Amino acid sequence: MSTDPLALAQALIRRPSVTPADEGAIAVLEEALRPLGFACTRLAFGAAEGRPVVENLYARRGTAEPNICFAGHTDVVPVGDGWTVAPFDAVVIDGHLYGRGAADMKGAIACFIAAAARLIAEGGADKLSISLLITGDEEGRAVDGTCRVLSWLAERGERLDACIVGEPSCPGTLGDTIKIGRRGSLNGTLRVLGSPGHSAYPELADNPLPRLLDMLKAITDEPLDLGSAAFQPSTLALTSIDVGNTATNVIPGQAEAKFNIRYNDRHTAGSLESWLRQRFDAVDGNYELDLDASSAPFVTAPGPLTSAMIGAIREVTGLTPVLNTSGGTSDARFIKAACPVAEFGPVNQTIHKADERVSLADLEALTVIYHHMLRDLPDSLC
């Protein structure tokens, strides 16, 4: 099964591992990896802190350098509505594998293991170590997954020399894009405080809604920036406005808005907080601002890792991939501190949607691309 990416992908999809549930997904990987000579270590985190248990896996074959790591996640987002097939049956229809996680990202995990199996069968795996860092906490809070496995590796003195993250990176065609970084993400909750009252006597109340609207206008009127050399422009998206008011004749005592800023390397979480407070203070009035910086922007400079990846993609597909930093966050934000990291995986057009799917042709092509990356990376990194 481990040399056939389709069979392994189907076995993974049939495990309904919605974050943080594992449902046997890690066991499927162990069953595929151990016969190939991988030492598998299962790492469970979260219980000691009173959180749901998250199952993670670190598997390594070999002791030679460099240690080429593949990072991925077996957890998936909830199914949602609108499916025309059973989301965990992993059926093949018209040359496509359907199922939650087919593209994001159980398919890529299966392809990498199949690629490693082929390299091992050819006798080409002795000049490197191959490892996999697999988490069950990427689609969730991401506090008991990759970051904790990396801490465990550091405590053991185990080094990663380069990492390929199998996130679905290609917007249109397999091979069109490698992601070499991501923007930062800052979540904000703004509460404007007033005092409630009857809507017929507004002079006896302090309505927070007009101030909230003025504050939101102050942060959305103009773009944060026009982008930078490595990044697209930063964006600020309003995600919720709520007063919890069920009556039409009552002025609320407070109003709340939530927003998310995806920011490039022209900003930091600290500079954005200063920018926000300056604009909110200019409106005047009592408010509270809570901010949560879930990630900072990062970029991996083009080098041996990206060169080997580009060469493998070009050899298999004939395409020269674009290097960009678009999209949301991924666990590459944790790995960047350990080694050079870049993301390459399937087409992302159906991820998180009903009828998520990946073409069988792309599964095979991705396996060959990963095989060529493993074949070429040791020489590139020397």
N, C-alpha and C positions, 0 to 999 in steps of 0.2 A: 504493500500500500504506500510506503513512504516514497517510492520512486514514481508514483503516479499522482500528479497534483490534483487531478479531479477526484479520485477516490478519497484522498486525505481531506480535501476541502469539504466534500460531502459529509465525511465523518465528523468534522468539526462543526459544520452548520447544524447537524442533527443534535447537537448539544445546545439547548436553549439558554445560553450563558448571558442573560441580560444582567448588566452591572448591578450588584457585585457577585451575582451567583456564578459558580463555576460549572456546575452540572456535568462534571466529568470531562470538560474540554482539555484540561491540563493532562489528564490521564491518557487521552488520545495522543497527545504529543509525546508523552513519555514512551508509549507503546511503539511509536514510529521511530523515535530517536535512539533508544537503547540498543536495538540491533545494529545500528550504524556505528556504534562505539562511543556514543555521547554519554558522559557522566551527567546525570540529571539530579538537580537539587531543587526540591519544592520549598518555597518560602511563603509562609502565611503570615500576614500582618493585619493589625487592626483590633484583634480581640483584647489585647492588653489595655488598650485605650478606650474600650467600651464601644468600639465601632464594629460593623459587620466584618467578618473575616474575608480577606481578599487573598486568593491563591495566585502565586506567581511562580515562574519557573526560570532557573538559569541552567542551561545545558552547555557543556563544552566538550569538544573532541580535540585531543592533541595538546601538546605542551610547547610546540614551536612558536616562534614569533614570525610574523605579526598575528595577533588575535583579532580576527575579523568577526564582528558581531552583527547579528540581525536582531532588530528590536521590533516588537509587535504586541498586539493585544488580542486576547480571545474574548473579551467582553464585548457586548453589542448593545445598541440602544433598543428601547422597547419597540414592539412590532408596529403599533399604530393601526390605522384602518386603511382599507382600499386594496388589499392584496387580492390577486386573482388565483394565487396558489397558496398552499399551506407554507408559512414562512420558515418552518424548520424541517421541511421534508427534503430539501436539497434536490429538487427535481431538475432535469435537463429538458428544455423545450427549445426547439429551433436553434440549436447550437449555443445556448446560453444556460449557465447554472444559476438557478434562482434560489434565494434564501437570504434571511437576515444575516449579514456578515460576509456574504459572498465577495463583495468588493471592499468592505471595511470591517476587518481586514483578514478574515480567515483564509481567503483565497491566496493572498500574498504569503502568509505563513506556510501554507501547503506548498507553494511554488519554491520557496527557499529551501525547505527540507528536501524536496525532490531534487533541486539543483545540487545540494550538498551530497545527496546519495549518489548522484551521477558522477560527481567529481571523485568521490571515494572509490566508486567502482572502477574508475579509470586509473586509479593509483595516483591522482594528482593532489591529494589532500595532505601529503606528508610535509610540505614546506610551509604550512601555516596551521594555526588553530582556528577552528570554526566554533562560534558560540551563538546561542540564542538567549535573548532576554525578553521573556514573554510575561505580560501582566494581565490581570483581570480587572484593572482599575484605571483604564484610560478614558473611557466614556463617562466616568463618574467624577468623584472629587479629586482623583489622582494623588491622594496623600499616602496610600498604602501600596503603591505599585512600583513603578520604575524608579522613583527617587529613593525609595527604601532599599530596593535591590542594589542600586548603585552604591549606597552607603555600606551595605553588606559586602560588596566586592572590594571597596576601598579598605575596609577593616581587615580583609584577608590579604591585601596587597596584590589583588588581581587586577591586571591592566587590560583595558580595551584599546586597540590601536586605531581602529576605524569602525564606524557603525553605519549600517544601512537600515533606515526605518521604512517598513513596508506600507506606509500610509498610501491610500489611493491619490496619486499626485497628478494624474493626467486629465486635463479637462475635456479633451476631445478624442485623442487617439493614443494608444499605448506607445510611449516613447517620446511624447511631445514635451514633457516637463519634468525637471528635477527640482525639488524644493531644497534650497540651501539655507533657509532661515524662516523666521516667522515674526510677525509684529507682536508687540506686547499687548496684554489685555488688562484693563482696569475696569472693575465694576463699581458703580456708585449708586447710593441711595440718598436722595435729598428729601428731607422733611421740613416743610415750612409750617411754623407754629403760629396759631392765632387764638381766638376765643370764639366759642360757638354762640349762636343766637337765632332768633326768629328772623326769617327772610323779610318779613314785613317791617322790621325795625333794624335795618343794617347798621345804623349809626350806633347801636348798642352792642354790636359784635365787632370782631376783628377778623375779617375774611382772609384766609391765607391763599385762596386760589388766585387772585390777581397777581400777588407777588410770585407765586410759583410759576405762573405763565411768563412773567417778566424775566425770571431767572433762567428758565429754559430757553427763552428767546435769546438771552445774552450768550448762551453757550452753543447755540445752533445757527446763529445768523451767518457766521463766516466759517470757512474750513480751518481746521487746525494748522494745516500746512499743505504744501503742494508736492510732498514726497521728498525722497532723498535718493542718493546714488543707488542704493541697494533695495529701497522699499517704495511701495506705492504710498499715496497720501494717507495720513491718519484719518480715522472716521469716528464720529460720535453718533451712536444710535440710541434714541429713546426707546425703552422697552416696556415701560409701564407708567401710567398715571392713575392714582387711586386716592379716593377720600373715604372709602368705606361708608358712604352716605346712602341710606335707603329712603330718605325723605326729601321731597322737593321743596319743603318750606323751612328747612333747617340749614343755617350756615354752618359748615363744619369747623371744628376746632383745629384741625391740621390737614395738610394735603401732602401727598408723597409721590415722588417720581423716581423711577429707576432708569439707569442708562449704562451703556457699555462703550468704552473707548478702546479701539484697536489702534495702537500707536507705533510709530516707527522710531528710528534712532535719533530723531531730532528732539525727543522727549524722554523723561524718566517719570516714574510714578510720582516722585516728589515735585517735579516741575509742573506736572499736570494738576496736582492738588493745589499748588499756589495759583495756577491759572484759574481754576474753578472758583476758589475762595475769593479771588480778586473780583470776579464778575458777580458772584452772589452778594458780596459785601456792598457792591455799588448799588444794588437794588434796595438795600436796607431791609431791616426786619429780622425777626428771630428765626433761625433755621438750624438744623442739624445736618451734618454731612458724614456719611459712612462710606469708606472706600476700601476695596479689596483688590490688591494687585496680584492677579493669579499667574502672571508671567511677564518677563521683560523681553524686549526685542533682541534678537541675535541673528548673526549671519555667519556662515562658514565660508571663508574665502576660497575661491577656486584653487585647487591644488591636486595632489596625487589621487585623493579619493574621487573627486568629481571628474578628473580626467579619465580614470579607469571606468567610471560609470558611463560617461559619455561615449567612450570607445565601445563598450559592450552594447549599449543601446543602438548606436549607429551600425554596428556589425550585424545585429539581428533585424532591425526594423528599417534601416536606411535613413532614419531621421536623426537630426541633430537637436537634442532637447534644449529647451529654454531653461535657464537657471533663474528661478524667481523665489519670492518670499511671500506670496499671496496666501490667503486662506486663514483659517482659525489657528488655534493652538494645537500642539501635538507633544508627545513625550520627548521629542528631540530637544525641547527646551531644558530638560534635565540632563540629557546625555552630552550636550555641548560642552559642559564643564569637564567631562571625562576624556573626550577624544573628538576628532573631526567627525561630523555627522551630516548626512544628507538623506532626503526622503525620495523614494521611488517605488511606485506600485501601480495598481490598475487604474483604469478610467473611473472617474469619480461622479459620473452623471447620475447614478441611481442611489448613492449612499444616503442612508437615513430615510429613504423613501419606501413606499410600498413597491413590491416587486423588485427589490434590489437584486442585481444580477451582474454576472461577468461572463464574457464570451469564452467558450472553450479554446478558441484560437489564441486569445490573450493569455489564458492560463498557461498554455504550452510555451508561448513566446516569452512570457515573464520568467518561466522556469529556465529557459535557455539564457536569457539576459542575466539572471542571477548566477547561473553557472559560469558564464564568461566573466562576470565581476569577480567571483571567487578565484577563478583561474588567473586573472590578470592583476588583482590588487596586491598580492605579495611583492611582485616586481616593482609596481608603482610606488609602494611605500618604502622600498629600500633606498 
